Amino acid sequence: MTHVTKDGKEIPISEMSDSHLRNTILFYERKAKEGFEVVRGECTGDLLESWVYREEMIGQEARKHLNLDEYLAEATRRGLQVYGWTQ
């Protein structure tokens, strides 16, 4: 599985530094608790055929959307402790 950085670069989760992995886990956990909006859509050039779908995600649904379990599995594999993370 890959992680997309702020600048859009894709890197395998297994190649993230320990600090980057920890910070990502804490950030994603915080976002899952707060909730966020996912916006999907398609612009066809014809406004009558274009569509937008908005969905609010929070908690377990948000954690799943963010693939948080993949990041946690990598942290566990490395034996990393993520201070401040609560399940």
N, C-alpha and C positions, 0 to 999 in steps of 0.2 A: 504494500500500500504506500502511496506517496502523500507527502505533505506539501501544500502550496504556501510559499512564503508571502510576506506582504508585497514584495515586488513581483509576484507572479511566477517565481521559479519553482519547479517541482523537484523535490528530493525525496528519496525513500525515507520513511520514518526511522528505519534502522541506521541511517546515516546522520540523523540529527544529533547535535551535541547534547550532552546530558542536561546542560542548563536550558537549552532551547526546548528540549522535550519536557522538562519540568514546567517551564513557563507556559508552554502551550497547553499542558494538562490543566494548570490552574486557570488560565484564561478561558478555555473551553468550559470548564466546570462553572465558572462565574457566569458566562454567557447562558449556559443551560438553566441556571437558577433564576437569572433575570428574565429570560425569555427573549426571543428575537423574531423578526418577521422574515419569512422567506418569500421572495417575489419571483414568480416564473411568468414567462410570457413569450409572445412571438409577434414580431412586427413584420407583416407581409408586404407593406407598402400600401395596402388598401386598409384604411381605418376600420371599415366594416368587418373585415376578416381578421384583424389583429385582436389579440386577447392578453389579459393580464390576470394572474391568479395570485392572491396573497394568502399566506397561511402563517398563523402565529404558532411558534414552537416553544415549549417550555418543559423542563424536567427530563424525564426519561426519553421522550420523543426527541427533544433537542439533543440529548447526549448521543442518541442513535444517529441522528442526522449529521452530527459532527464527527462520527466514528471515534468517539472518545475511548471506547473499549480497546481499539487498536493501539492507541497511544499508551494506555495503561498496561496492556500486555507487553509492550516493548520496555516500559519502565520496570515491570516485574522481571522480565527476562534479564535485564541488566542488574537487577538487585538494587535499583534506585528507590530511595524514599522520597516521596513528594510531600514536603511539609506544607500544611495548610489545606491539603486535599481531604475532603470528607466524602464518604460514599453515601 
